[in-house]
Amino acid sequence: MKGLISQLQEQEGFSESERTIADFLLANFRMLPSMSTRQLAKETFTSSAAIVRFSQKLGFGGYSEFRVKFLADMMQYMERPHGDELAMTDRDSVHSLLDKVTSISIDALKETRSMLEPGDFVRALAILNKTAHVDFYAMDNNLDIANMAATSFIMANKCSTVHPAMTMQYLQATGAPKEHVAFFISRTGENRMLLDIAHLLKLRGNPIMLLTASPQSSLAAQADVVFPVATVKSMEELGPRVFLLGAKYVMDILFAVLMTRVDYHSARQKEQWLGKHFYY
């Protein structure tokens, strides 16, 4: 799912009354701390029940829970530049670019954190505990994330395979044992070649995990576990690079979760051996 502020701004799937509520909240958020459900309903020409349903639609137990989260997110949103203010132009100085890229990166990580569910990591851990091998499927820059993750997974006693060539990824999918876990990395979740591979693996019964900025995508529909990652839409806002930042962040969390299940003494021995024999 998207961050709360983004959901209220984009209003995807909202009814007319829900759009009215969202518009009022975004325009008058400073009034919200003192507003009851009844007062908000009056201002938006709806009902108290409609306000509660609106809060629940966004994943909250009720209006009070929604209000706390919305105000916290809105304060963070207002503290830093956003929207058109972050668009990069030929008039930007190095100093302003430093601030803009930093703001984009911080916002992306915080939004990714708000999208992640602990239960997804628990499900992923249950799947990974049943395998000793993870096969990665990715293209272009996403292969860098796959390679970094593969290196980390080795420390967690999980062998990994990363093939840069799509032909090799196809062949890998046709012969992967059922106990191998397939891990896809795709920003759009609509890459035709990756979709073909996912369909094949689904038929073969391999567990599938996915890192994506599009949790409602065709590829996500094939996955057993989906990790959503925040991104931005335009190249000027570093869209692909923002996704890579969030993807690495999620992989780091997954690695940390895996390492809690690894024998500490064994992991320490690996580190000591590497430190003794390799200098990099």
C-alpha positions as CSV (number, residue, x, y, z in Angstrom):
1,M,0.0,0.0,0.0
2,K,1.0,3.6,-0.4
3,G,1.8,6.1,2.3
4,L,-1.2,7.7,4.0
5,I,-0.6,11.2,2.6
6,S,-0.2,9.8,-0.9
7,Q,-3.5,7.9,-0.6
8,L,-5.4,11.0,0.5
9,Q,-3.8,13.0,-2.4
10,E,-4.4,10.5,-5.1
11,Q,-7.8,9.3,-3.9
12,E,-7.7,6.1,-5.9
13,G,-11.0,4.2,-5.5
14,F,-12.6,6.9,-3.3
15,S,-16.3,7.7,-3.5
16,E,-17.4,11.3,-3.9
17,S,-18.0,11.7,-0.2
18,E,-14.6,10.1,0.6
19,R,-12.9,12.6,-1.8
20,T,-14.7,15.4,0.1
21,I,-13.3,14.1,3.4
22,A,-9.8,13.7,2.0
23,D,-9.7,17.2,0.5
24,F,-10.9,18.7,3.7
25,L,-8.3,16.9,5.8
26,L,-5.4,17.9,3.6
27,A,-6.5,21.5,3.5
28,N,-7.4,21.9,7.1
29,F,-5.2,19.4,9.0
30,R,-4.3,22.0,11.6
31,M,-7.9,22.1,12.8
32,L,-8.0,18.3,13.2
33,P,-6.5,17.9,16.8
34,S,-9.6,19.6,18.3
35,M,-12.2,18.1,16.0
36,S,-14.5,15.2,17.0
37,T,-16.0,12.7,14.5
38,R,-19.2,14.7,14.6
39,Q,-17.5,18.0,13.9
40,L,-15.6,16.6,11.0
41,A,-18.8,15.0,9.6
42,K,-20.5,18.4,9.8
43,E,-17.7,20.2,8.0
44,T,-17.6,17.6,5.2
45,F,-21.4,17.2,4.9
46,T,-21.2,13.5,5.8
47,S,-22.0,11.5,8.9
48,S,-20.0,10.2,11.9
49,A,-20.5,6.7,10.5
50,A,-19.0,7.8,7.2
51,I,-16.0,9.2,8.9
52,V,-15.5,5.9,10.8
53,R,-15.9,3.9,7.6
54,F,-13.4,6.2,5.8
55,S,-10.8,5.6,8.6
56,Q,-11.4,1.8,8.4
57,K,-11.0,1.8,4.6
58,L,-7.5,3.2,5.1
59,G,-6.6,0.4,7.5
60,F,-7.4,2.0,10.9
61,G,-9.6,0.8,13.7
62,G,-11.4,4.1,13.9
63,Y,-11.2,7.8,13.6
64,S,-9.0,8.4,16.6
65,E,-6.4,6.0,15.4
66,F,-6.5,7.5,11.9
67,R,-6.2,11.1,13.3
68,V,-3.0,10.3,15.3
69,K,-1.3,8.7,12.3
70,F,-2.5,11.3,9.8
71,L,-1.3,14.2,11.9
72,A,2.1,12.6,12.5
73,D,2.6,12.0,8.8
74,M,1.4,15.4,7.9
75,M,3.9,17.1,10.3
76,Q,6.7,15.1,8.6
77,Y,5.4,16.0,5.2
78,M,5.3,19.7,6.0
79,E,8.8,19.8,7.5
80,R,10.5,19.0,4.2
81,P,10.1,20.2,0.6
82,H,7.8,18.0,-1.5
83,G,6.0,17.8,-4.9
84,D,7.2,20.4,-7.4
85,E,9.7,21.8,-4.9
86,L,11.8,18.6,-5.3
87,A,11.8,18.7,-9.1
88,M,15.4,19.3,-10.3
89,T,16.2,22.0,-12.8
90,D,19.2,23.6,-14.4
91,R,18.9,26.5,-11.9
92,D,19.7,24.2,-9.0
93,S,22.9,24.8,-7.1
94,V,25.0,22.0,-5.7
95,H,23.7,23.0,-2.3
96,S,20.0,22.8,-3.3
97,L,20.6,19.4,-5.0
98,L,22.2,18.1,-1.8
99,D,19.0,19.1,0.1
100,K,16.6,17.8,-2.6
101,V,18.3,14.4,-3.0
102,T,18.5,14.0,0.8
103,S,14.8,14.8,1.2
104,I,13.8,12.4,-1.5
105,S,15.9,9.6,0.0
106,I,14.6,10.2,3.6
107,D,11.0,10.5,2.4
108,A,11.3,7.3,0.4
109,L,12.7,5.3,3.3
110,K,10.1,6.6,5.7
111,E,7.3,5.9,3.2
112,T,8.6,2.4,2.6
113,R,8.7,1.8,6.3
114,S,5.0,2.9,6.6
115,M,4.1,0.4,3.8
116,L,5.8,-2.6,5.3
117,E,4.0,-5.1,7.5
118,P,5.8,-7.2,10.1
119,G,3.6,-10.1,9.1
120,D,5.2,-10.2,5.6
121,F,8.6,-10.7,7.1
122,V,7.3,-13.5,9.4
123,R,5.8,-15.2,6.3
124,A,9.0,-14.8,4.4
125,L,11.0,-16.2,7.3
126,A,8.8,-19.3,7.4
127,I,9.3,-19.9,3.7
128,L,13.1,-19.2,3.8
129,N,13.5,-21.5,6.8
130,K,12.4,-24.4,4.6
131,T,15.1,-23.8,1.9
132,A,18.8,-23.6,1.6
133,H,18.7,-21.9,-1.8
134,V,17.3,-18.7,-3.2
135,D,17.1,-17.9,-6.9
136,F,16.9,-14.3,-7.9
137,Y,15.1,-12.9,-10.9
138,A,15.7,-9.3,-11.9
139,M,16.9,-7.1,-14.7
140,D,19.2,-4.1,-15.3
141,N,19.9,-2.1,-12.1
142,N,17.8,-4.4,-10.0
143,L,20.5,-7.1,-10.5
144,D,22.7,-5.0,-8.2
145,I,20.2,-5.4,-5.4
146,A,20.0,-9.1,-6.1
147,N,23.8,-9.5,-5.9
148,M,24.0,-7.6,-2.6
149,A,21.2,-9.7,-1.2
150,A,22.9,-12.9,-2.4
151,T,26.1,-11.9,-0.6
152,S,24.2,-11.2,2.6
153,F,22.1,-14.4,2.4
154,I,25.3,-16.5,2.3
155,M,26.1,-15.2,5.8
156,A,22.7,-16.5,6.8
157,N,23.5,-19.9,5.4
158,K,21.4,-19.5,2.2
159,C,23.0,-20.2,-1.1
160,S,21.8,-17.8,-3.8
161,T,21.9,-17.7,-7.6
162,V,22.0,-14.5,-9.7
163,H,22.2,-14.8,-13.5
164,P,22.6,-11.4,-15.3
165,A,21.4,-12.9,-18.6
166,M,17.7,-13.5,-19.1
167,T,18.3,-16.7,-21.0
168,M,20.0,-18.1,-18.0
169,Q,17.2,-17.0,-15.7
170,Y,14.7,-18.8,-18.0
171,L,16.8,-21.9,-17.9
172,Q,17.1,-21.6,-14.1
173,A,13.4,-21.5,-13.7
174,T,12.8,-24.6,-15.9
175,G,15.1,-26.7,-13.8
176,A,14.8,-25.2,-10.3
177,P,14.0,-27.8,-7.6
178,K,10.6,-27.2,-5.8
179,E,12.4,-26.3,-2.6
180,H,14.2,-23.4,-4.2
181,V,12.6,-20.0,-3.3
182,A,12.2,-17.6,-6.2
183,F,12.9,-13.9,-5.3
184,F,11.8,-11.3,-7.9
185,I,12.8,-7.7,-8.0
186,S,10.8,-5.5,-10.3
187,R,9.8,-1.8,-9.9
188,T,6.8,-2.0,-12.2
189,G,5.8,-5.6,-11.6
190,E,4.8,-5.8,-15.3
191,N,8.0,-7.0,-17.0
192,R,6.8,-9.6,-19.6
193,M,9.9,-11.8,-19.3
194,L,9.7,-11.8,-15.5
195,L,6.0,-12.5,-15.7
196,D,6.6,-15.5,-17.9
197,I,9.2,-16.9,-15.5
198,A,6.8,-16.3,-12.5
199,H,4.0,-18.2,-14.3
200,L,6.3,-21.1,-14.9
201,L,7.5,-21.2,-11.3
202,K,4.0,-21.0,-10.0
203,L,3.0,-24.0,-12.1
204,R,6.1,-25.9,-10.7
205,G,5.1,-25.0,-7.1
206,N,8.1,-22.9,-6.2
207,P,7.5,-20.3,-3.5
208,I,7.7,-16.7,-4.9
209,M,8.7,-13.5,-3.2
210,L,8.6,-10.0,-4.7
211,L,10.1,-6.6,-4.1
212,T,8.1,-4.0,-6.1
213,A,6.9,-0.5,-6.1
214,S,3.6,-1.8,-7.6
215,P,2.0,-4.2,-5.0
216,Q,-1.2,-4.4,-7.2
217,S,0.8,-5.5,-10.3
218,S,0.5,-8.7,-12.3
219,L,3.7,-10.0,-10.8
220,A,2.5,-9.3,-7.3
221,A,-0.6,-11.5,-8.0
222,Q,1.8,-14.4,-8.6
223,A,3.8,-13.9,-5.4
224,D,3.3,-15.6,-2.0
225,V,4.9,-12.6,-0.2
226,V,5.1,-9.1,-1.6
227,F,7.4,-6.4,-0.1
228,P,6.2,-2.9,-1.2
229,V,8.8,-0.3,-1.8
230,A,8.2,3.5,-2.2
231,T,9.3,5.2,-5.4
232,V,8.7,8.5,-7.3
233,K,7.2,8.8,-10.7
234,S,9.7,10.9,-12.7
235,M,13.3,10.5,-13.7
236,E,13.9,14.1,-12.5
237,E,13.0,12.8,-9.0
238,L,15.4,9.9,-9.3
239,G,12.6,7.4,-9.6
240,P,14.6,4.2,-10.4
241,R,17.3,5.1,-7.9
242,V,14.8,5.8,-5.2
243,F,13.4,2.3,-5.7
244,L,16.8,0.8,-5.4
245,L,17.4,2.6,-2.1
246,G,14.1,1.3,-0.7
247,A,14.8,-2.2,-2.1
248,K,18.2,-2.4,-0.4
249,Y,16.5,-1.2,2.8
250,V,14.0,-4.0,2.7
251,M,16.7,-6.6,1.9
252,D,18.7,-5.3,4.9
253,I,15.7,-5.9,7.1
254,L,15.1,-9.3,5.7
255,F,18.8,-10.2,6.3
256,A,18.6,-9.0,9.9
257,V,15.5,-11.2,10.4
258,L,17.3,-14.2,8.9
259,M,20.4,-13.6,11.1
260,T,18.3,-13.8,14.3
261,R,17.8,-17.5,13.4
262,V,21.5,-18.2,12.6
263,D,23.9,-19.7,15.1
264,Y,25.9,-16.7,16.3
265,H,29.1,-18.6,16.8
266,S,29.1,-19.9,13.3
267,A,28.4,-16.5,11.8
268,R,31.2,-15.0,13.9
269,Q,33.6,-17.6,12.6
270,K,32.8,-16.7,9.0
271,E,33.5,-13.0,9.7
272,Q,36.8,-13.8,11.4
273,W,37.9,-16.0,8.6
274,L,37.0,-13.4,6.0
275,G,38.7,-10.7,8.0
276,K,41.9,-12.8,8.1
277,H,42.1,-13.9,4.5
278,F,40.4,-11.1,2.5
279,Y,41.3,-7.4,2.4
280,Y,38.8,-5.3,0.5
